[in-house]
Amino acid sequence: MAVLKFHSSLHKYVSSPKLSVALNSCDEVLNFLKGTQPKLAKYINKVSLGKIQENLMLCDSKGRTISREEYILKKPKADEILHIIPLVHG
């Protein structure tokens, strides 16, 4: 199981600062979060609608950004830590 670790600014939207999850690819992270974290799902929807000038970024255990192209191909290793961090733009 991979471990999703959230940036401290996102702790108010999640039930725990770290969540363990079984993933076949990184592409499943967003659906997992929307299905299990209702406050974060609302935040993600606001981002999608452009109501918030932020976005979320997924980084691997080395701090490297996982691109959208890699989402489908990358299967997290057992106990790999994936970081969810906010990305401010504007």
C-alpha positions as CSV (number, residue, x, y, z in Angstrom):
1,M,0.0,0.0,0.0
2,A,1.2,3.5,-0.8
3,V,0.9,6.3,1.7
4,L,-0.6,9.6,0.8
5,K,1.0,12.4,2.9
6,F,-0.7,15.8,2.8
7,H,0.9,19.3,3.1
8,S,0.0,20.9,6.4
9,S,-2.3,23.5,4.6
10,L,-4.5,20.6,3.5
11,H,-4.9,18.9,6.9
12,K,-8.2,20.8,7.5
13,Y,-9.7,18.9,4.4
14,V,-8.6,15.4,5.3
15,S,-9.4,12.9,8.1
16,S,-5.7,12.2,8.7
17,P,-2.4,13.8,7.5
18,K,-1.4,10.4,6.1
19,L,-3.6,7.8,4.4
20,S,-2.7,4.3,3.3
21,V,-4.2,3.3,0.0
22,A,-3.9,0.4,-2.5
23,L,-3.3,1.8,-6.0
24,N,-2.8,0.2,-9.4
25,S,-1.6,3.6,-10.7
26,C,-1.3,7.2,-9.6
27,D,-4.3,7.9,-11.8
28,E,-6.5,6.5,-9.1
29,V,-5.5,9.0,-6.4
30,L,-8.0,11.7,-7.3
31,N,-11.0,9.3,-7.4
32,F,-9.9,7.8,-4.1
33,L,-9.6,11.2,-2.4
34,K,-13.0,12.4,-3.8
35,G,-14.6,9.2,-2.6
36,T,-13.2,9.1,0.9
37,Q,-12.5,12.7,1.9
38,P,-15.7,14.8,1.5
39,K,-14.1,18.1,2.6
40,L,-11.2,17.6,0.1
41,A,-13.7,16.7,-2.6
42,K,-15.5,20.1,-2.1
43,Y,-12.1,21.8,-2.3
44,I,-11.2,19.9,-5.5
45,N,-14.5,20.8,-7.1
46,K,-13.9,24.5,-6.3
47,V,-10.5,24.3,-7.9
48,S,-12.0,22.6,-11.0
49,L,-14.6,25.3,-11.3
50,G,-12.0,28.1,-11.1
51,K,-13.4,29.4,-7.8
52,I,-10.0,28.9,-6.1
53,Q,-6.7,29.9,-7.8
54,E,-4.9,26.8,-6.6
55,N,-4.3,23.3,-7.8
56,L,-3.0,20.1,-6.3
57,M,0.3,18.5,-7.2
58,L,1.3,14.9,-6.7
59,C,5.0,14.2,-5.9
60,D,6.8,11.0,-5.4
61,S,8.9,10.0,-2.3
62,K,11.9,11.9,-3.8
63,G,9.9,15.1,-4.1
64,R,9.7,14.9,-7.9
65,T,6.5,16.0,-9.5
66,I,4.5,13.2,-11.1
67,S,3.2,14.5,-14.5
68,R,-0.3,13.8,-15.9
69,E,1.3,11.6,-18.5
70,E,3.0,9.5,-15.8
71,Y,-0.2,9.1,-13.7
72,I,-1.5,6.2,-15.8
73,L,1.9,4.4,-16.0
74,K,3.3,4.8,-12.5
75,K,2.3,2.2,-10.0
76,P,3.4,3.2,-6.5
77,K,5.7,0.8,-4.8
78,A,4.7,-0.8,-1.5
79,D,5.0,1.7,1.3
80,E,6.0,4.5,-1.1
81,I,5.1,7.9,0.2
82,L,3.3,10.2,-2.3
83,H,3.0,13.9,-1.3
84,I,-0.1,15.9,-2.1
85,I,0.8,19.6,-2.1
86,P,-1.1,22.8,-3.1
87,L,0.1,24.7,-6.1
88,V,-0.8,28.4,-6.2
89,H,-1.1,30.1,-9.6
90,G,-2.5,33.3,-10.9
